Amino acid sequence: MSETPTWEWLEGYPALDLANTVIRRGWTELELIHTPADLDSWLNAAALPAPRPPTVDEADVAAFLNLRDPSLRLLRAAVGRESWETHDVEQLTETIASAPEIEALGTEPGTTELRPIGSPSPFTLLLSRLAREVRDVLTSQDRLAFCDAPGCGQLFFRHRPNQSWCGPACGNRARVSRHHKTP
């Protein structure tokens, strides 16, 4: 029986929250989304670019992972951790196209809102918008980084040009690890 994660590391950036559902313990990567309950828990905690679907099932878990896996590889490729693969780009593009939208005038002056063309399911719309978020990060990757501290491996946005770790705890772990390796 798997324990539902607490998701305390979520950054509030949908593309990174999606990708970071794979974490590292030591140097081993662990999958956090196995069941509809895991996905439901993540949907409750993550910053979502679309309304949350009321329920999720096994097919939704598979669709989520079908977007997350190529997104993770592409984001890691953007920071030099993996290779850029055409089939991952195609999968991301297909997911974006699964729920096309138009930017329409909003209900208040000076505002706009996205409106789906047709009637996609709430989960299809959410995945499409998550894919757009990933695309947007990939096309403006100047702050994107990979935290290589022991036990982390998360993608994050740098707040300073020389920032090496996603947060102070990772910086401390990396320094302690480095200290223990020096003779």
Biotite code that builds the C-alpha atoms (Angstrom):
import biotite.structure as struc

atoms = struc.array([
    struc.Atom([0.000, 0.000, 0.000], chain_id="A", res_id=1, res_name="MET", atom_name="CA", element="C"),
    struc.Atom([1.470, 3.352, -1.015], chain_id="A", res_id=2, res_name="SER", atom_name="CA", element="C"),
    struc.Atom([1.392, 6.417, 1.213], chain_id="A", res_id=3, res_name="GLU", atom_name="CA", element="C"),
    struc.Atom([-0.107, 9.553, -0.349], chain_id="A", res_id=4, res_name="THR", atom_name="CA", element="C"),
    struc.Atom([2.559, 12.292, -0.596], chain_id="A", res_id=5, res_name="PRO", atom_name="CA", element="C"),
    struc.Atom([2.071, 15.600, 1.226], chain_id="A", res_id=6, res_name="THR", atom_name="CA", element="C"),
    struc.Atom([3.119, 17.687, -1.804], chain_id="A", res_id=7, res_name="TRP", atom_name="CA", element="C"),
    struc.Atom([4.796, 20.307, 0.384], chain_id="A", res_id=8, res_name="GLU", atom_name="CA", element="C"),
    struc.Atom([7.399, 20.962, -2.331], chain_id="A", res_id=9, res_name="TRP", atom_name="CA", element="C"),
    struc.Atom([4.920, 22.264, -4.899], chain_id="A", res_id=10, res_name="LEU", atom_name="CA", element="C"),
    struc.Atom([6.083, 25.564, -6.345], chain_id="A", res_id=11, res_name="GLU", atom_name="CA", element="C"),
    struc.Atom([2.854, 26.910, -7.803], chain_id="A", res_id=12, res_name="GLY", atom_name="CA", element="C"),
    struc.Atom([4.141, 26.639, -11.381], chain_id="A", res_id=13, res_name="TYR", atom_name="CA", element="C"),
    struc.Atom([1.904, 24.110, -13.168], chain_id="A", res_id=14, res_name="PRO", atom_name="CA", element="C"),
    struc.Atom([4.587, 22.824, -15.574], chain_id="A", res_id=15, res_name="ALA", atom_name="CA", element="C"),
    struc.Atom([7.083, 22.186, -12.780], chain_id="A", res_id=16, res_name="LEU", atom_name="CA", element="C"),
    struc.Atom([4.464, 20.773, -10.424], chain_id="A", res_id=17, res_name="ASP", atom_name="CA", element="C"),
    struc.Atom([3.567, 18.320, -13.212], chain_id="A", res_id=18, res_name="LEU", atom_name="CA", element="C"),
    struc.Atom([7.167, 17.295, -13.902], chain_id="A", res_id=19, res_name="ALA", atom_name="CA", element="C"),
    struc.Atom([8.138, 17.064, -10.245], chain_id="A", res_id=20, res_name="ASN", atom_name="CA", element="C"),
    struc.Atom([5.742, 14.208, -9.576], chain_id="A", res_id=21, res_name="THR", atom_name="CA", element="C"),
    struc.Atom([8.881, 12.098, -9.987], chain_id="A", res_id=22, res_name="VAL", atom_name="CA", element="C"),
    struc.Atom([11.192, 12.640, -7.023], chain_id="A", res_id=23, res_name="ILE", atom_name="CA", element="C"),
    struc.Atom([14.549, 11.338, -5.856], chain_id="A", res_id=24, res_name="ARG", atom_name="CA", element="C"),
    struc.Atom([15.294, 9.549, -2.622], chain_id="A", res_id=25, res_name="ARG", atom_name="CA", element="C"),
    struc.Atom([19.044, 9.312, -2.488], chain_id="A", res_id=26, res_name="GLY", atom_name="CA", element="C"),
    struc.Atom([19.884, 8.782, -6.159], chain_id="A", res_id=27, res_name="TRP", atom_name="CA", element="C"),
    struc.Atom([16.836, 6.602, -6.889], chain_id="A", res_id=28, res_name="THR", atom_name="CA", element="C"),
    struc.Atom([13.890, 8.159, -8.730], chain_id="A", res_id=29, res_name="GLU", atom_name="CA", element="C"),
    struc.Atom([10.431, 7.445, -7.343], chain_id="A", res_id=30, res_name="LEU", atom_name="CA", element="C"),
    struc.Atom([7.083, 7.765, -9.072], chain_id="A", res_id=31, res_name="GLU", atom_name="CA", element="C"),
    struc.Atom([4.489, 9.585, -6.939], chain_id="A", res_id=32, res_name="LEU", atom_name="CA", element="C"),
    struc.Atom([1.418, 8.997, -9.112], chain_id="A", res_id=33, res_name="ILE", atom_name="CA", element="C"),
    struc.Atom([0.321, 5.348, -9.084], chain_id="A", res_id=34, res_name="HIS", atom_name="CA", element="C"),
    struc.Atom([-3.389, 5.415, -8.390], chain_id="A", res_id=35, res_name="THR", atom_name="CA", element="C"),
    struc.Atom([-6.417, 7.646, -8.868], chain_id="A", res_id=36, res_name="PRO", atom_name="CA", element="C"),
    struc.Atom([-6.099, 8.542, -5.152], chain_id="A", res_id=37, res_name="ALA", atom_name="CA", element="C"),
    struc.Atom([-2.510, 9.771, -5.748], chain_id="A", res_id=38, res_name="ASP", atom_name="CA", element="C"),
    struc.Atom([-3.622, 11.832, -8.733], chain_id="A", res_id=39, res_name="LEU", atom_name="CA", element="C"),
    struc.Atom([-6.633, 13.145, -6.823], chain_id="A", res_id=40, res_name="ASP", atom_name="CA", element="C"),
    struc.Atom([-4.340, 14.244, -3.994], chain_id="A", res_id=41, res_name="SER", atom_name="CA", element="C"),
    struc.Atom([-1.993, 16.017, -6.437], chain_id="A", res_id=42, res_name="TRP", atom_name="CA", element="C"),
    struc.Atom([-4.924, 17.756, -8.149], chain_id="A", res_id=43, res_name="LEU", atom_name="CA", element="C"),
    struc.Atom([-6.045, 19.078, -4.761], chain_id="A", res_id=44, res_name="ASN", atom_name="CA", element="C"),
    struc.Atom([-2.586, 20.491, -3.986], chain_id="A", res_id=45, res_name="ALA", atom_name="CA", element="C"),
    struc.Atom([-1.191, 21.678, -7.333], chain_id="A", res_id=46, res_name="ALA", atom_name="CA", element="C"),
    struc.Atom([-1.643, 25.023, -9.018], chain_id="A", res_id=47, res_name="ALA", atom_name="CA", element="C"),
    struc.Atom([-3.886, 24.086, -11.924], chain_id="A", res_id=48, res_name="LEU", atom_name="CA", element="C"),
    struc.Atom([-4.316, 26.101, -15.140], chain_id="A", res_id=49, res_name="PRO", atom_name="CA", element="C"),
    struc.Atom([-7.893, 24.798, -15.568], chain_id="A", res_id=50, res_name="ALA", atom_name="CA", element="C"),
    struc.Atom([-10.739, 23.741, -13.309], chain_id="A", res_id=51, res_name="PRO", atom_name="CA", element="C"),
    struc.Atom([-10.145, 20.552, -11.405], chain_id="A", res_id=52, res_name="ARG", atom_name="CA", element="C"),
    struc.Atom([-12.060, 17.533, -12.739], chain_id="A", res_id=53, res_name="PRO", atom_name="CA", element="C"),
    struc.Atom([-14.573, 16.303, -10.164], chain_id="A", res_id=54, res_name="PRO", atom_name="CA", element="C"),
    struc.Atom([-13.246, 12.733, -10.205], chain_id="A", res_id=55, res_name="THR", atom_name="CA", element="C"),
    struc.Atom([-10.358, 10.792, -11.723], chain_id="A", res_id=56, res_name="VAL", atom_name="CA", element="C"),
    struc.Atom([-9.957, 7.130, -12.656], chain_id="A", res_id=57, res_name="ASP", atom_name="CA", element="C"),
    struc.Atom([-7.278, 4.722, -13.899], chain_id="A", res_id=58, res_name="GLU", atom_name="CA", element="C"),
    struc.Atom([-7.597, 6.033, -17.480], chain_id="A", res_id=59, res_name="ALA", atom_name="CA", element="C"),
    struc.Atom([-6.932, 9.561, -16.194], chain_id="A", res_id=60, res_name="ASP", atom_name="CA", element="C"),
    struc.Atom([-3.817, 8.351, -14.362], chain_id="A", res_id=61, res_name="VAL", atom_name="CA", element="C"),
    struc.Atom([-2.562, 6.817, -17.625], chain_id="A", res_id=62, res_name="ALA", atom_name="CA", element="C"),
    struc.Atom([-3.342, 10.025, -19.561], chain_id="A", res_id=63, res_name="ALA", atom_name="CA", element="C"),
    struc.Atom([-1.609, 12.112, -16.879], chain_id="A", res_id=64, res_name="PHE", atom_name="CA", element="C"),
    struc.Atom([1.534, 9.980, -17.067], chain_id="A", res_id=65, res_name="LEU", atom_name="CA", element="C"),
    struc.Atom([1.341, 10.066, -20.878], chain_id="A", res_id=66, res_name="ASN", atom_name="CA", element="C"),
    struc.Atom([1.758, 13.844, -20.624], chain_id="A", res_id=67, res_name="LEU", atom_name="CA", element="C"),
    struc.Atom([4.042, 13.976, -17.588], chain_id="A", res_id=68, res_name="ARG", atom_name="CA", element="C"),
    struc.Atom([6.716, 11.595, -18.898], chain_id="A", res_id=69, res_name="ASP", atom_name="CA", element="C"),
    struc.Atom([7.530, 13.441, -22.154], chain_id="A", res_id=70, res_name="PRO", atom_name="CA", element="C"),
    struc.Atom([7.169, 16.783, -20.352], chain_id="A", res_id=71, res_name="SER", atom_name="CA", element="C"),
    struc.Atom([9.687, 15.704, -17.737], chain_id="A", res_id=72, res_name="LEU", atom_name="CA", element="C"),
    struc.Atom([12.142, 14.510, -20.384], chain_id="A", res_id=73, res_name="ARG", atom_name="CA", element="C"),
    struc.Atom([11.810, 17.748, -22.385], chain_id="A", res_id=74, res_name="LEU", atom_name="CA", element="C"),
    struc.Atom([12.219, 19.957, -19.329], chain_id="A", res_id=75, res_name="LEU", atom_name="CA", element="C"),
    struc.Atom([15.273, 17.963, -18.265], chain_id="A", res_id=76, res_name="ARG", atom_name="CA", element="C"),
    struc.Atom([16.623, 18.258, -21.818], chain_id="A", res_id=77, res_name="ALA", atom_name="CA", element="C"),
    struc.Atom([16.209, 22.035, -21.606], chain_id="A", res_id=78, res_name="ALA", atom_name="CA", element="C"),
    struc.Atom([18.628, 22.069, -18.650], chain_id="A", res_id=79, res_name="VAL", atom_name="CA", element="C"),
    struc.Atom([21.059, 19.592, -20.224], chain_id="A", res_id=80, res_name="GLY", atom_name="CA", element="C"),
    struc.Atom([20.021, 16.516, -18.218], chain_id="A", res_id=81, res_name="ARG", atom_name="CA", element="C"),
    struc.Atom([18.491, 14.455, -21.070], chain_id="A", res_id=82, res_name="GLU", atom_name="CA", element="C"),
    struc.Atom([18.330, 14.527, -24.841], chain_id="A", res_id=83, res_name="SER", atom_name="CA", element="C"),
    struc.Atom([15.643, 16.365, -26.809], chain_id="A", res_id=84, res_name="TRP", atom_name="CA", element="C"),
    struc.Atom([13.481, 13.764, -28.529], chain_id="A", res_id=85, res_name="GLU", atom_name="CA", element="C"),
    struc.Atom([11.069, 14.461, -31.404], chain_id="A", res_id=86, res_name="THR", atom_name="CA", element="C"),
    struc.Atom([8.522, 11.911, -30.168], chain_id="A", res_id=87, res_name="HIS", atom_name="CA", element="C"),
    struc.Atom([8.289, 13.805, -26.849], chain_id="A", res_id=88, res_name="ASP", atom_name="CA", element="C"),
    struc.Atom([7.663, 17.070, -28.727], chain_id="A", res_id=89, res_name="VAL", atom_name="CA", element="C"),
    struc.Atom([4.975, 15.346, -30.798], chain_id="A", res_id=90, res_name="GLU", atom_name="CA", element="C"),
    struc.Atom([3.266, 13.955, -27.674], chain_id="A", res_id=91, res_name="GLN", atom_name="CA", element="C"),
    struc.Atom([3.237, 17.408, -26.064], chain_id="A", res_id=92, res_name="LEU", atom_name="CA", element="C"),
    struc.Atom([1.852, 18.958, -29.262], chain_id="A", res_id=93, res_name="THR", atom_name="CA", element="C"),
    struc.Atom([-0.866, 16.293, -29.533], chain_id="A", res_id=94, res_name="GLU", atom_name="CA", element="C"),
    struc.Atom([-1.940, 16.970, -25.962], chain_id="A", res_id=95, res_name="THR", atom_name="CA", element="C"),
    struc.Atom([-2.104, 20.719, -26.621], chain_id="A", res_id=96, res_name="ILE", atom_name="CA", element="C"),
    struc.Atom([-4.214, 20.058, -29.728], chain_id="A", res_id=97, res_name="ALA", atom_name="CA", element="C"),
    struc.Atom([-6.586, 17.744, -27.837], chain_id="A", res_id=98, res_name="SER", atom_name="CA", element="C"),
    struc.Atom([-8.530, 20.752, -26.511], chain_id="A", res_id=99, res_name="ALA", atom_name="CA", element="C"),
    struc.Atom([-8.038, 23.769, -28.780], chain_id="A", res_id=100, res_name="PRO", atom_name="CA", element="C"),
    struc.Atom([-9.097, 27.105, -27.330], chain_id="A", res_id=101, res_name="GLU", atom_name="CA", element="C"),
    struc.Atom([-9.639, 30.679, -28.403], chain_id="A", res_id=102, res_name="ILE", atom_name="CA", element="C"),
    struc.Atom([-8.805, 33.768, -26.405], chain_id="A", res_id=103, res_name="GLU", atom_name="CA", element="C"),
    struc.Atom([-12.115, 35.616, -26.166], chain_id="A", res_id=104, res_name="ALA", atom_name="CA", element="C"),
    struc.Atom([-13.130, 38.876, -24.573], chain_id="A", res_id=105, res_name="LEU", atom_name="CA", element="C"),
    struc.Atom([-13.699, 38.489, -20.865], chain_id="A", res_id=106, res_name="GLY", atom_name="CA", element="C"),
    struc.Atom([-16.753, 39.412, -18.869], chain_id="A", res_id=107, res_name="THR", atom_name="CA", element="C"),
    struc.Atom([-15.040, 42.544, -17.482], chain_id="A", res_id=108, res_name="GLU", atom_name="CA", element="C"),
    struc.Atom([-13.582, 45.420, -19.516], chain_id="A", res_id=109, res_name="PRO", atom_name="CA", element="C"),
    struc.Atom([-9.932, 44.881, -20.460], chain_id="A", res_id=110, res_name="GLY", atom_name="CA", element="C"),
    struc.Atom([-9.958, 41.146, -19.742], chain_id="A", res_id=111, res_name="THR", atom_name="CA", element="C"),
    struc.Atom([-9.783, 38.024, -21.844], chain_id="A", res_id=112, res_name="THR", atom_name="CA", element="C"),
    struc.Atom([-10.544, 34.395, -21.137], chain_id="A", res_id=113, res_name="GLU", atom_name="CA", element="C"),
    struc.Atom([-9.716, 31.106, -22.763], chain_id="A", res_id=114, res_name="LEU", atom_name="CA", element="C"),
    struc.Atom([-12.688, 29.235, -24.172], chain_id="A", res_id=115, res_name="ARG", atom_name="CA", element="C"),
    struc.Atom([-12.461, 25.685, -25.469], chain_id="A", res_id=116, res_name="PRO", atom_name="CA", element="C"),
    struc.Atom([-13.592, 24.970, -28.997], chain_id="A", res_id=117, res_name="ILE", atom_name="CA", element="C"),
    struc.Atom([-16.104, 22.184, -28.663], chain_id="A", res_id=118, res_name="GLY", atom_name="CA", element="C"),
    struc.Atom([-16.779, 20.371, -25.411], chain_id="A", res_id=119, res_name="SER", atom_name="CA", element="C"),
    struc.Atom([-13.641, 18.612, -24.163], chain_id="A", res_id=120, res_name="PRO", atom_name="CA", element="C"),
    struc.Atom([-13.893, 16.702, -20.914], chain_id="A", res_id=121, res_name="SER", atom_name="CA", element="C"),
    struc.Atom([-12.602, 18.605, -17.865], chain_id="A", res_id=122, res_name="PRO", atom_name="CA", element="C"),
    struc.Atom([-9.592, 16.283, -17.647], chain_id="A", res_id=123, res_name="PHE", atom_name="CA", element="C"),
    struc.Atom([-8.727, 16.657, -21.352], chain_id="A", res_id=124, res_name="THR", atom_name="CA", element="C"),
    struc.Atom([-8.913, 20.456, -20.968], chain_id="A", res_id=125, res_name="LEU", atom_name="CA", element="C"),
    struc.Atom([-6.687, 20.327, -17.886], chain_id="A", res_id=126, res_name="LEU", atom_name="CA", element="C"),
    struc.Atom([-4.067, 18.168, -19.636], chain_id="A", res_id=127, res_name="LEU", atom_name="CA", element="C"),
    struc.Atom([-4.103, 20.437, -22.679], chain_id="A", res_id=128, res_name="SER", atom_name="CA", element="C"),
    struc.Atom([-3.525, 23.509, -20.540], chain_id="A", res_id=129, res_name="ARG", atom_name="CA", element="C"),
    struc.Atom([-0.786, 21.745, -18.561], chain_id="A", res_id=130, res_name="LEU", atom_name="CA", element="C"),
    struc.Atom([0.901, 20.901, -21.875], chain_id="A", res_id=131, res_name="ALA", atom_name="CA", element="C"),
    struc.Atom([0.718, 24.591, -22.875], chain_id="A", res_id=132, res_name="ARG", atom_name="CA", element="C"),
    struc.Atom([2.339, 25.524, -19.573], chain_id="A", res_id=133, res_name="GLU", atom_name="CA", element="C"),
    struc.Atom([5.192, 23.100, -20.313], chain_id="A", res_id=134, res_name="VAL", atom_name="CA", element="C"),
    struc.Atom([5.543, 24.557, -23.828], chain_id="A", res_id=135, res_name="ARG", atom_name="CA", element="C"),
    struc.Atom([5.719, 28.066, -22.387], chain_id="A", res_id=136, res_name="ASP", atom_name="CA", element="C"),
    struc.Atom([8.475, 27.089, -19.934], chain_id="A", res_id=137, res_name="VAL", atom_name="CA", element="C"),
    struc.Atom([10.413, 25.368, -22.724], chain_id="A", res_id=138, res_name="LEU", atom_name="CA", element="C"),
    struc.Atom([10.277, 28.469, -24.914], chain_id="A", res_id=139, res_name="THR", atom_name="CA", element="C"),
    struc.Atom([11.438, 30.807, -22.125], chain_id="A", res_id=140, res_name="SER", atom_name="CA", element="C"),
    struc.Atom([13.820, 28.605, -20.182], chain_id="A", res_id=141, res_name="GLN", atom_name="CA", element="C"),
    struc.Atom([16.227, 31.289, -18.935], chain_id="A", res_id=142, res_name="ASP", atom_name="CA", element="C"),
    struc.Atom([15.408, 30.636, -15.242], chain_id="A", res_id=143, res_name="ARG", atom_name="CA", element="C"),
    struc.Atom([14.791, 26.873, -15.442], chain_id="A", res_id=144, res_name="LEU", atom_name="CA", element="C"),
    struc.Atom([17.254, 24.743, -13.458], chain_id="A", res_id=145, res_name="ALA", atom_name="CA", element="C"),
    struc.Atom([17.745, 21.243, -12.068], chain_id="A", res_id=146, res_name="PHE", atom_name="CA", element="C"),
    struc.Atom([18.502, 20.719, -8.375], chain_id="A", res_id=147, res_name="CYS", atom_name="CA", element="C"),
    struc.Atom([21.192, 18.077, -8.160], chain_id="A", res_id=148, res_name="ASP", atom_name="CA", element="C"),
    struc.Atom([21.371, 18.005, -4.378], chain_id="A", res_id=149, res_name="ALA", atom_name="CA", element="C"),
    struc.Atom([21.342, 14.497, -2.876], chain_id="A", res_id=150, res_name="PRO", atom_name="CA", element="C"),
    struc.Atom([17.762, 13.310, -2.594], chain_id="A", res_id=151, res_name="GLY", atom_name="CA", element="C"),
    struc.Atom([16.218, 16.073, -4.712], chain_id="A", res_id=152, res_name="CYS", atom_name="CA", element="C"),
    struc.Atom([16.380, 16.118, -8.527], chain_id="A", res_id=153, res_name="GLY", atom_name="CA", element="C"),
    struc.Atom([13.543, 18.642, -8.823], chain_id="A", res_id=154, res_name="GLN", atom_name="CA", element="C"),
    struc.Atom([13.178, 21.209, -11.577], chain_id="A", res_id=155, res_name="LEU", atom_name="CA", element="C"),
    struc.Atom([12.870, 24.782, -10.313], chain_id="A", res_id=156, res_name="PHE", atom_name="CA", element="C"),
    struc.Atom([13.072, 28.405, -11.407], chain_id="A", res_id=157, res_name="PHE", atom_name="CA", element="C"),
    struc.Atom([16.174, 30.277, -10.278], chain_id="A", res_id=158, res_name="ARG", atom_name="CA", element="C"),
    struc.Atom([15.527, 33.422, -8.271], chain_id="A", res_id=159, res_name="HIS", atom_name="CA", element="C"),
    struc.Atom([19.197, 34.463, -8.624], chain_id="A", res_id=160, res_name="ARG", atom_name="CA", element="C"),
    struc.Atom([21.566, 33.858, -11.558], chain_id="A", res_id=161, res_name="PRO", atom_name="CA", element="C"),
    struc.Atom([24.000, 31.786, -9.455], chain_id="A", res_id=162, res_name="ASN", atom_name="CA", element="C"),
    struc.Atom([21.363, 29.709, -7.617], chain_id="A", res_id=163, res_name="GLN", atom_name="CA", element="C"),
    struc.Atom([22.387, 26.036, -7.697], chain_id="A", res_id=164, res_name="SER", atom_name="CA", element="C"),
    struc.Atom([19.711, 24.392, -5.532], chain_id="A", res_id=165, res_name="TRP", atom_name="CA", element="C"),
    struc.Atom([15.951, 24.659, -5.304], chain_id="A", res_id=166, res_name="CYS", atom_name="CA", element="C"),
    struc.Atom([16.062, 25.764, -1.680], chain_id="A", res_id=167, res_name="GLY", atom_name="CA", element="C"),
    struc.Atom([18.151, 26.145, 1.470], chain_id="A", res_id=168, res_name="PRO", atom_name="CA", element="C"),
    struc.Atom([17.592, 22.556, 2.653], chain_id="A", res_id=169, res_name="ALA", atom_name="CA", element="C"),
    struc.Atom([19.023, 21.187, -0.610], chain_id="A", res_id=170, res_name="CYS", atom_name="CA", element="C"),
    struc.Atom([21.950, 23.589, -0.421], chain_id="A", res_id=171, res_name="GLY", atom_name="CA", element="C"),
    struc.Atom([22.709, 22.348, 3.088], chain_id="A", res_id=172, res_name="ASN", atom_name="CA", element="C"),
    struc.Atom([22.482, 18.686, 2.013], chain_id="A", res_id=173, res_name="ARG", atom_name="CA", element="C"),
    struc.Atom([24.799, 19.320, -0.946], chain_id="A", res_id=174, res_name="ALA", atom_name="CA", element="C"),
    struc.Atom([27.370, 21.118, 1.226], chain_id="A", res_id=175, res_name="ARG", atom_name="CA", element="C"),
    struc.Atom([27.275, 18.383, 3.890], chain_id="A", res_id=176, res_name="VAL", atom_name="CA", element="C"),
    struc.Atom([27.659, 15.696, 1.217], chain_id="A", res_id=177, res_name="SER", atom_name="CA", element="C"),
    struc.Atom([30.580, 17.562, -0.362], chain_id="A", res_id=178, res_name="ARG", atom_name="CA", element="C"),
    struc.Atom([32.199, 18.015, 3.072], chain_id="A", res_id=179, res_name="HIS", atom_name="CA", element="C"),
    struc.Atom([31.972, 14.281, 3.823], chain_id="A", res_id=180, res_name="HIS", atom_name="CA", element="C"),
    struc.Atom([33.609, 13.438, 0.470], chain_id="A", res_id=181, res_name="LYS", atom_name="CA", element="C"),
    struc.Atom([36.665, 15.684, 1.018], chain_id="A", res_id=182, res_name="THR", atom_name="CA", element="C"),
    struc.Atom([39.685, 13.932, 2.566], chain_id="A", res_id=183, res_name="PRO", atom_name="CA", element="C"),
])
